[in-house]
């Protein structure tokens, strides 16, 4: 079975002679390749870390969180029993009712403790289901107003025909874009039109560039004509990697695989003509932008929040989880003591005094 070359970055051996345009392009190519490699490694590190973090949250934190939730449920029931005591004044009972309502609503809405719906509804003006429906209705009203303000279209988001309205919006957007292009075309000079044609040609060449690398690798690695079974299996696996990179528009990976499976291509990079190197650099530039966007999106996602809260080296992760577990355990012990103390109605009264 052929031995793959060690994973290496596609790099150009830049000569120090002259500071011409080609030299600048070669340096730019190398810089973008390094940056893409760094971003891909960072994204991979975060994805692997998230998987590990989610398992630790499930195994180590979730059981403790469930214990804490049980204490909060017990508190809601304790205060429910206290509410009927003649010991409390009207204002105190109002505070008790509001506290029970807010506590049970959060436990149902955030933690799925649906068994508390009956207790919540006992103290709330609106049932939990009605509250949820009201929130959804308000959200729909805001969305419908936005449709009117932005598109000048009156919509009903509850209407089963809403999908057809979305199609209508898409059609109108396409129509506006076509009209805009038509207006711009009438105002364009010959120079502008020539520039656009050149840009279209460049895009076509960029697509061909990526396809050329893929085709070269496909010819080398195609397993059908291979007689040796072991080599055939190796080629099938290698071809899967190449095809995946091509369909994911991962030009960096195509170049890296080219170096891995066609070692002589590494030397060919050094002699790429300016035009071809320009296309290579544009492809890498586009990929770099996509990776930067992916990192930005990750930072604002739920997974990103988990990563920044618990991620880091193994030691840092251990420290963060250890600290979190200690804090939850302290909260559990506090709640247990609180439940004992609040068996006394006088202590409930003191607690109510601290509430706004």
Residue, then its C-alpha position, 0 to 999 in steps of 0.5 A: x500500500x502506498x505511504x502517504x506523505x506527512x501532512x504538510x502545508x502547501x507552501x511556495x519556496x520564495x526566492x529573496x531575489x527581487x520584490x516583484x509582483x510575483x514574489x508578493x503573490x507568493x508571499x501572500x499565498x503562503x500567508x493565507x495558507x498558514x492562516x487557513x491552517x490555523x483557523x481550521x485547527x482552531x475550529x477543529x479544536x473547538x468542535x472536539x472540545x465542545x464534544x468533551x465539554x458536553x459529555x462532562x456537563x451531562x455526566x458531572x454537572x447535570x446530576x447536581x443541577x437536578x438535585x438543586x432543582x429538586x430543592x427549588x421544587x420542594x421550596x415551591x411546595x413548602x411555600x404553597x403549604x404556608x400560603x393557607x396559614x392564617x399567620x400571614x397577612x394579605x400583603x405577605x400572601x400576595x408576595x408569597x403568591x408572586x414568588x411561587x408563580x415566578x419560581x414555578x414559571x422558571x422551573x417549567x419554562x427553563x428546566x421542563x418541570x411540567x409537573x408544576x403547571x398546576x401549582x403555577x396556575x393556582x397563583x397566576x392570573x394567566x395559566x402557563x399555557x396562556x402565558x406562552x400563547x401570549x408571548x408567541x402572539x406578541x412575537x408574531x405581532x412584532x414580526x407582522x409589523x416588521x413585514x409591513x414596515x419593511x416590505x409593505x405586505x400585511x401577513x398573518x403568520x398563523x395563516x397556513x398559506x404563509x409559505x406562499x407569502x414567503x414565495x411572493x417575497x422571494x419573487x419580489x426580491x428577485x424582481x427588485x434585484x433584476x430591475x436594479x441591475x437593469x437600471x445600473x446596466x443602462x448607466x454603465x460605461x463600456x469600461x465598467x462593462x468590460x471590467x464586469x466581463x473580466x470579473x466573470x471570466x476570473x470567476x470562471x477561471x477560479x472554478x476551473x482552477x479548483x476543478x483542475x486540482x481535483x481532476x488531477x487527484x481523481x486520475x491518480x487515485x481512481x481505484x477502478x483500474x487498480x489490480x492490487x486489493x490493498x492499494x485499491x482500498x487505500x485509493x478508495x479512502x483517499x478518493x473519499x477525502x479528495x471528493x469531500x474537499x472538492x464538494x465542500x469548496x475546501x481548496x486549501x485541503x485540495x492543495x494539501x492532499x495534492x502535496x500528500x498524494x502527488x509529491x512532485x506537485x509541491x515543486x510545481x507550486x514554486x513555478x506557478x505563473x502569475x495568473x494561475x497563482x492569482x486565482x489560487x490566492x483568490x480561492x484561498x482568500x474566499x475560504x479564509x473569509x468563510x472560516x473567519x465567519x464560521x468562527x464568529x458564528x461559533x462565538x455567538x452560538x450556544x456551543x460557543x458559550x459552553x466553550x468559553x465557559x468551560x474550554x481551555x487546556x485539560x488542567x484549565x477545564x478540570x479547574x473550571x468544572x471543579x469550581x462549578x461543582x463546588x458552587x452547585x454543591x454549596x447551593x444545594x446545601x444552602x437550599x437544604x438548610x433554607x428548607x429546614x429554616x422555612x418550616x417556621x412561618x416566622x422565617x418565611x415572614x422574614x424571607x418575604x420582608x427581603x423581597x421587593 
